[in-house]
Amino acid sequence: MKSIKTQKTQLDNRETLIVAVDIAKRKNTGYYRFPDKTDVKPFGFFNNGHGFNMFWERIDKAMKNHGIKNVVVGIESTGSYGEPLIHYLRKKPVRIVQVNPMHVKRLKEVNGNSPNKTDDKDPKVLQILLNLAMPLA
């Protein structure tokens, strides 16, 4: 089995779209914020090929409309449910980052003062973590 090395990354804030995905069994929730801090409402897409294509079309369109060159997709480590999306994204020009679920849970408690799980809240918290974990140039 191929070993995976962890590495720190520096990104250019003006040229990178950071996308967070909350993985679920049937329907995933995605979220991203543009470099100018414009929020996008969390959106759902099915955990299958058709859903992945819709997800990627949305990301690709956002990148073209805002002149963004790079994309980072952060996924909470959720076991086997995330594997199909990871395999799909490996064929795309994207950097994939897995985040520890405990970090998401703890930041969620600090950020919203509630550990409750909601599909719209999780990807936003995950996106905050990705911004903190990757220093921007």
Protein Blocks (a to p, Z undefined) as FASTA:
>chain_A
ZZdddddddddfklcccddddddfklccdddddfkopacdddddddbfklmmmmmmmmmm
mmmmnopabdcdddddebjmlmmmmmmmmmpccddddddfklmmmmmmmmnopabdcfkl
mmmmmmmmmmmmmccZZ
